[in-house]
Amino acid sequence: MTDLPMTGHVEVPGGETGSGDPLHRGLGVSQIVFTVVAAAAPLGLVAGGVPLAFAVSGSPGMPLYFVLSTVLLLVFAVGFTQMAGRVRDAGAFYAYVQAGLGRIPGLSAATLALFSYALLLVGVNAYVGVATSNVIERYADVGSPWWAWALVSLGVIAFLGYRDIELSAKVLGAVLVLESLLLFVLDLGIVGHGGAHGLTAEPMLPSVVGTGSLGLGVMFALFGFIGFEATAVFRNEAKDPDVTVPRATYVAILVIGVFYALTVWAIVVGAGVDTVVGAAQADPEGLVLTLTRRYVGSIWADAMQLLLITSQFACVLAFHNVVTRYQFALSRAGALPPPLGVVHPRHRAPSASSAVASTVAFVTTLVVAALDLDPIADLYAWFSGAATLGVVLLLAATSLAVIGFFRRAGGRQPVWRTAVAPGVAFLGLASVGGLMVANFPLLVGTVTGAWVIGGLVALSAVAGAVQALVLRARRPAVYERL
């Protein structure tokens, strides 16, 4: 009994063949890119995450960190897309790590991915609740608890997630266009006015790396890209996946990276290189809204406050779809209960998996609300930080898996795609992961809290490894299907 699957084209249960009831097929490059970039929530990250990044990292160099992250992920994508043509499964991280490193690391990667994206789903949805509550209080002068609106948001997401993926893609695409246009107007307004003290390239210069916490700065930058690997998660629903998935991956990384780098640079210039950190620390939730009122007017700021809700909602919907499809792939492989792998006959979607993901998020939100945790400082910051750490570890493991898979495949392989680029990506991602771990207490606020949250991330990975070992000992037939 071998722990590694056969080399060559790898098909596993839940992949493109032998799956019984096929998922909806027909998503093109643009639809997948809309879904993936919406997970980055451009307006949500710029208005919510970026000010928090300035405040926590203490550095005005976030534009440079986005550039560095873009380059690193483009190098990673070289091996990732090469693997996509050989491992024909929608499990993404799980499928690739399993194919390259073995079934035990593969299932470990799967549980880590599920845990990370579940954290993001709940954490970002808490931001939706806060943003909605703030808007209602501002315009209707009526106070309401954040958790109530967070639960309403989950209800709408449950409705959309249960149905055809094209419905979600259309919602995500519409929201993405609106929020991107608004941010583009803000960029033009700041540049047109010359910023606070004139236009400067200082936020992009290497000298800013020495200011503040590099680890936290890069962590928040990479947080903006989370979900880009979902291009492979939607493989079973893509039109001509061998072409669509690689193209969508590169386009998504470039669109996210260029857009964020330019927009965050504009924010630094608009607030002032020397004052942006202090302004973010004083008012992280209002920094971008204040700049919008100053440079393009109060009407645009009001529109931004409203679209901030839809932006974060789109982000949560995208993460919900990713969690749903990870569960679906694991169920088809035998690692999760069979009902999660059932395709709805009318919606042609993993509707049962979607319902379970919605239920877990609903219950978790009720629990954290009962604990009276701060939805932004605690849930959003801690959960996004822990999830980003988990995803960075998964990216590093995937890079190693690419090297391992193609070494065993034999024959003539393109060295750049199968060894050099994945090797460089692994070294870069491992270094980033080390910096994040070293600086994690600064994010959480206490060393004890950092150990607890970091420990949960590690425990989620260990749980998958333990499950694989149990399956190997007690259910070898199921283990061989992983």
C-alpha positions in Angstrom: 0.0 0.0 0.0 1.6 3.3 -1.1 1.0 6.6 0.6 1.4 8.5 -2.7 -1.0 8.4 -5.6 0.2 7.4 -9.1 2.0 10.0 -11.1 0.7 11.4 -14.4 -2.8 12.8 -14.6 -4.4 12.3 -11.3 -8.2 11.8 -11.0 -9.7 11.5 -7.5 -13.4 11.1 -6.4 -15.0 14.4 -6.9 -12.9 15.3 -9.8 -14.0 15.5 -13.4 -14.6 11.8 -14.0 -16.7 9.3 -12.2 -18.6 11.8 -10.1 -22.1 10.7 -11.0 -24.1 13.9 -10.9 -22.0 16.6 -12.6 -21.8 20.1 -11.2 -22.8 23.0 -13.3 -20.2 23.5 -16.0 -19.6 26.6 -18.1 -17.8 29.2 -16.0 -15.4 31.2 -18.1 -12.2 33.1 -17.2 -14.1 36.3 -16.4 -16.7 34.6 -14.2 -14.0 32.8 -12.2 -11.9 36.0 -11.9 -14.9 37.9 -10.7 -15.6 35.3 -8.0 -12.0 35.2 -6.9 -11.3 38.9 -6.9 -14.6 39.5 -5.1 -13.2 37.3 -2.3 -10.4 39.9 -2.0 -13.2 42.5 -1.4 -11.3 45.5 -2.8 -13.4 48.1 -1.0 -13.6 46.1 2.1 -9.9 45.6 2.3 -9.0 49.2 1.4 -11.5 50.8 3.8 -11.2 48.2 6.6 -8.1 46.0 6.3 -5.5 48.5 5.0 -6.1 51.1 7.8 -5.8 48.3 10.3 -2.6 47.2 8.6 -1.1 50.7 8.9 -2.2 50.9 12.5 -0.8 47.4 13.5 2.3 47.3 11.4 3.3 50.9 12.0 4.6 51.2 8.5 3.6 53.4 5.5 5.1 50.8 3.2 1.9 48.8 2.4 2.1 49.6 -1.3 5.5 48.0 -1.6 4.3 45.0 0.4 1.5 44.5 -2.2 4.1 44.7 -5.0 6.3 42.1 -3.3 3.3 39.8 -2.6 2.2 40.0 -6.2 5.7 39.0 -7.5 5.9 36.2 -4.9 2.4 34.8 -5.8 3.1 35.0 -9.6 6.2 32.9 -9.0 4.1 30.5 -7.0 1.4 30.4 -9.7 4.0 29.0 -12.2 4.1 25.6 -10.4 0.5 25.8 -9.2 -0.9 26.1 -12.8 1.5 23.4 -14.0 0.0 21.2 -11.4 -3.6 22.1 -12.3 -3.1 20.4 -15.7 -2.0 17.2 -14.1 -4.1 16.9 -10.9 -7.7 17.1 -12.2 -9.5 17.6 -9.0 -11.3 20.6 -7.4 -9.6 20.2 -4.0 -6.9 22.8 -4.8 -4.5 22.8 -1.8 -5.7 19.4 -0.6 -5.5 17.7 -4.0 -2.1 19.1 -4.9 -0.4 18.4 -1.5 -1.9 15.0 -1.5 -0.6 14.3 -5.0 2.9 15.6 -4.3 3.5 14.8 -0.7 1.2 12.0 0.2 -2.2 11.3 1.6 -1.4 12.2 5.3 0.0 15.7 4.4 -2.9 16.0 1.9 -5.6 15.5 4.4 -3.7 17.7 6.9 -3.8 20.5 4.2 -7.5 20.0 3.7 -8.5 20.4 7.3 -6.1 23.4 7.6 -7.8 25.0 4.5 -11.3 24.3 5.8 -10.4 25.9 9.2 -8.7 28.9 7.6 -11.6 29.7 5.2 -14.2 29.1 7.9 -12.4 31.6 10.1 -12.5 34.1 7.3 -16.1 33.5 6.6 -17.1 34.3 10.2 -14.6 37.1 10.7 -15.4 39.0 7.6 -19.1 38.5 8.1 -18.7 40.1 11.5 -17.4 43.2 9.7 -20.6 43.1 7.5 -22.7 43.2 10.7 -20.7 46.2 12.1 -20.8 48.1 8.8 -24.6 47.5 8.4 -25.2 48.6 12.0 -23.2 51.8 11.5 -25.0 52.7 8.3 -28.4 52.3 9.9 -27.4 54.3 12.9 -26.0 57.1 10.8 -28.9 57.4 8.4 -31.9 56.2 10.5 -30.6 57.1 14.0 -31.5 53.6 15.2 -29.1 51.4 17.1 -28.9 47.7 16.4 -26.6 44.9 17.4 -23.9 43.9 14.8 -24.6 40.2 15.3 -28.2 40.5 14.2 -27.1 41.9 10.8 -24.4 39.3 10.6 -27.0 36.6 10.9 -29.1 38.3 8.2 -26.1 38.3 5.9 -25.5 34.6 6.5 -29.2 33.9 5.7 -28.9 35.6 2.3 -25.6 33.8 1.6 -27.2 30.5 2.5 -29.9 31.2 -0.1 -27.3 32.1 -2.8 -24.8 29.3 -1.9 -27.5 26.6 -2.1 -28.1 27.5 -5.8 -26.3 27.5 -9.1 -22.8 29.0 -8.9 -23.6 31.3 -11.8 -26.1 33.2 -9.6 -23.3 33.9 -7.1 -20.9 34.8 -9.9 -23.4 37.4 -11.2 -23.9 38.9 -7.7 -20.1 39.0 -7.1 -19.4 40.5 -10.5 -22.0 43.4 -10.1 -20.6 44.3 -6.6 -17.0 44.1 -7.8 -17.6 46.5 -10.7 -19.3 49.1 -8.4 -16.7 49.1 -5.7 -13.8 49.1 -8.1 -15.3 52.2 -9.9 -15.7 54.0 -6.6 -12.1 53.3 -5.5 -10.8 54.4 -9.0 -12.6 57.7 -8.5 -10.9 58.1 -5.1 -7.5 57.4 -6.7 -8.1 60.0 -9.4 -9.3 62.5 -6.8 -6.2 62.1 -4.7 -3.8 62.2 -7.6 -5.7 65.2 -9.2 -5.3 67.2 -5.9 -1.6 66.2 -5.6 -2.2 64.4 -2.3 -1.5 65.9 1.1 2.1 67.0 0.3 2.6 66.3 -3.4 2.9 63.0 -5.2 5.8 60.8 -4.2 7.1 57.3 -4.8 8.4 57.0 -1.2 5.8 54.4 -0.1 7.1 52.1 -2.9 10.8 52.5 -2.0 12.8 49.7 -0.3 13.7 52.1 2.5 10.2 51.8 4.0 10.9 48.1 4.8 12.9 49.1 7.8 10.0 51.0 9.3 7.4 49.2 11.5 6.8 45.4 11.4 7.7 43.8 8.1 6.0 40.5 9.1 2.6 42.1 9.9 2.8 44.4 6.8 3.4 41.4 4.5 0.7 39.4 6.3 -2.0 42.1 5.7 -0.8 42.4 2.0 -1.1 38.6 1.5 -4.5 38.8 3.2 -5.7 40.8 0.2 -4.9 37.8 -2.1 -6.6 35.1 -0.1 -8.9 33.0 -2.2 -7.0 33.3 -5.5 -6.4 29.6 -5.5 -10.1 29.1 -5.7 -9.6 29.2 -9.5 -8.7 25.5 -9.0 -11.5 24.9 -6.6 -14.0 25.8 -9.3 -12.3 23.5 -11.8 -15.3 21.1 -12.1 -17.6 24.0 -12.9 -15.2 25.7 -15.4 -15.5 25.7 -19.2 -12.4 24.0 -20.6 -10.6 23.9 -17.2 -7.2 23.1 -18.5 -7.1 26.5 -20.2 -9.5 28.5 -18.0 -7.9 27.7 -14.6 -4.3 28.8 -15.4 -5.5 32.0 -17.2 -7.9 32.9 -14.4 -5.1 32.4 -11.8 -2.6 34.7 -13.5 -5.3 37.3 -14.2 -6.6 37.3 -10.7 -3.2 37.7 -9.1 -2.3 40.6 -11.5 -5.6 42.4 -11.1 -5.5 42.1 -7.3 -1.9 43.1 -7.0 -1.9 46.1 -9.4 -5.2 47.5 -8.2 -4.2 47.3 -4.5 -0.7 48.6 -4.9 -1.9 51.7 -6.8 -4.9 52.3 -4.5 -3.0 51.9 -1.3 -0.3 54.2 -2.6 -2.9 56.8 -3.3 -4.2 56.5 0.3 -0.7 57.0 1.7 -0.2 60.0 -0.5 -3.6 61.4 0.3 -3.1 61.1 4.1 0.7 61.9 4.0 3.6 59.5 4.2 4.6 60.8 7.7 1.1 60.9 9.1 -0.8 58.0 7.6 0.1 55.6 10.4 -1.0 58.0 13.1 -4.2 58.7 11.3 -4.9 55.0 11.0 -4.2 54.4 14.6 -6.5 57.2 15.7 -9.4 56.2 13.4 -8.9 53.0 11.5 -12.6 52.6 10.5 -12.9 56.2 9.3 -9.5 56.9 7.6 -10.6 56.1 4.0 -14.0 57.6 4.4 -12.4 60.8 5.6 -10.0 60.9 2.6 -13.0 60.3 0.3 -14.9 63.3 1.7 -11.8 65.4 1.5 -10.8 64.6 -2.1 -14.0 63.6 -3.9 -16.9 64.8 -1.8 -19.4 63.6 0.8 -21.7 62.0 -1.7 -19.0 59.6 -2.7 -18.2 58.9 1.0 -21.8 58.0 1.6 -21.8 55.7 -1.4 -18.6 54.1 -0.1 -20.1 53.5 3.3 -23.0 51.7 1.7 -20.9 49.7 -0.8 -18.6 48.7 2.0 -21.4 46.5 3.2 -21.9 44.8 -0.2 -18.1 44.5 -0.7 -17.6 42.6 2.5 -20.8 40.6 1.8 -19.4 39.5 -1.6 -16.2 38.5 0.2 -18.1 36.3 2.6 -20.2 34.8 -0.2 -17.0 33.9 -2.1 -15.4 32.3 1.0 -18.7 30.4 1.6 -18.4 28.9 -1.9 -14.8 27.9 -1.3 -15.6 26.2 2.0 -18.5 24.4 0.3 -16.4 23.0 -2.5 -13.6 21.9 -0.2 -16.2 19.9 1.8 -17.6 18.6 -1.5 -14.2 17.4 -2.7 -13.3 15.8 0.7 -16.7 14.0 0.8 -16.2 12.6 -2.7 -12.8 11.3 -1.5 -14.3 9.6 1.5 -12.9 11.9 4.2 -16.2 13.6 5.1 -19.7 12.2 5.3 -21.2 11.1 1.9 -24.2 13.6 1.9 -21.7 16.5 1.6 -20.7 15.1 -1.8 -24.3 15.1 -3.3 -25.0 17.4 -6.2 -28.5 19.0 -6.2 -30.3 17.6 -9.3 -31.9 21.0 -10.2 -29.3 23.5 -9.1 -26.4 21.3 -10.1 -24.5 22.6 -7.1 -23.1 21.0 -3.8 -26.2 22.3 -2.0 -26.0 20.0 1.0 -22.4 21.0 1.6 -23.5 24.7 1.3 -26.2 24.1 3.9 -23.7 22.6 6.4 -21.3 25.5 5.9 -24.1 28.0 6.5 -25.1 26.2 9.7 -21.6 26.1 11.1 -21.1 29.8 10.4 -24.5 30.6 11.9 -23.7 28.7 15.2 -20.2 30.1 15.4 -21.5 33.7 15.0 -24.0 33.1 17.9 -21.2 31.7 20.1 -18.8 34.6 19.5 -21.6 37.1 20.0 -22.4 35.4 23.4 -18.8 35.8 24.4 -19.0 39.5 23.8 -15.9 39.7 21.6 -15.2 42.9 19.7 -16.2 42.2 16.1 -13.4 44.2 14.6 -10.4 44.2 17.0 -11.0 40.6 18.0 -12.9 38.6 15.4 -11.9 40.4 12.2 -8.2 41.1 13.1 -7.6 37.8 14.9 -9.5 35.5 12.5 -8.0 37.1 9.4 -4.5 36.9 10.8 -4.9 33.3 11.8 -6.4 32.4 8.4 -3.7 34.2 6.5 -1.0 32.3 8.5 -2.8 29.1 7.6 -3.0 30.0 3.9 0.6 31.0 3.7 1.6 27.6 5.2 -0.7 25.9 2.6 1.0 27.8 -0.2 4.4 26.8 1.0 3.3 23.1 1.3 1.8 23.3 -2.2 5.1 24.6 -3.7 6.9 21.6 -2.1 4.2 19.3 -3.5 4.8 20.5 -7.0 8.5 19.6 -6.8 7.7 16.2 -5.3 5.0 15.4 -7.9 7.1 16.2 -11.0 10.2 14.5 -9.6 8.3 11.2 -9.4 6.5 11.8 -12.7 9.7 11.2 -14.6 10.4 12.1 -18.2 11.4 15.5 -19.5 9.9 18.2 -17.4 10.2 22.0 -17.8 12.7 22.8 -15.0 11.5 26.4 -14.4 7.9 25.3 -13.9 8.5 22.1 -11.9 11.5 22.9 -9.8 13.0 26.4 -9.9 9.9 28.5 -9.6 8.3 26.2 -6.9 11.5 26.2 -5.0 11.8 30.0 -5.0 8.2 30.3 -4.0 8.7 27.8 -1.1 11.7 29.8 0.3 9.8 33.1 0.0 6.6 31.8 1.5 8.4 30.0 4.3 10.3 33.2 5.2 7.0 35.1 5.2 5.4 32.5 7.5 8.4 32.8 9.9 8.0 36.5 10.0 4.3 36.2 10.7 4.8 33.8 13.5 7.4 36.0 15.1 5.1 39.1 14.9 1.8 37.3 15.8 1.8 38.6 19.4 1.7 42.2 18.1 -1.4 41.4 16.1 -3.3 39.6 18.9 -2.0 41.9 21.7 -0.8 39.2 24.0 1.7 36.3 23.8 -0.8 34.0 25.4 -3.5 34.9 22.9 -1.1 34.4 20.0 -0.2 31.0 21.3 -3.9 30.1 21.6 -4.9 31.3 18.1 -1.7 30.0 16.5 -2.2 26.7 18.3 -5.7 26.3 16.8 -4.2 26.8 13.4 -1.7 24.0 14.1 -4.3 21.8 15.7 -6.5 22.0 12.5 -3.6 20.6 10.5 -2.8 17.9 13.0 -6.5 16.8 13.0 -6.3 16.0 9.3 -3.1 14.0 9.7 -4.7 12.1 12.6 -7.8 11.3 10.6 -5.6 10.0 7.7 -3.7 7.7 10.1 -7.0 6.4 11.5 -8.4 5.8 8.1 -5.2 4.0 7.0 -5.4 1.7 10.1 -9.2 1.0 10.2 -10.5 1.8 6.7 -7.7 1.1 4.2 -10.1 1.1 1.2 -11.2 4.7 2.0 -7.6 5.7 2.7 -6.6 4.6 -0.7 -9.3 6.8 -2.3 -7.9 10.0 -0.6 
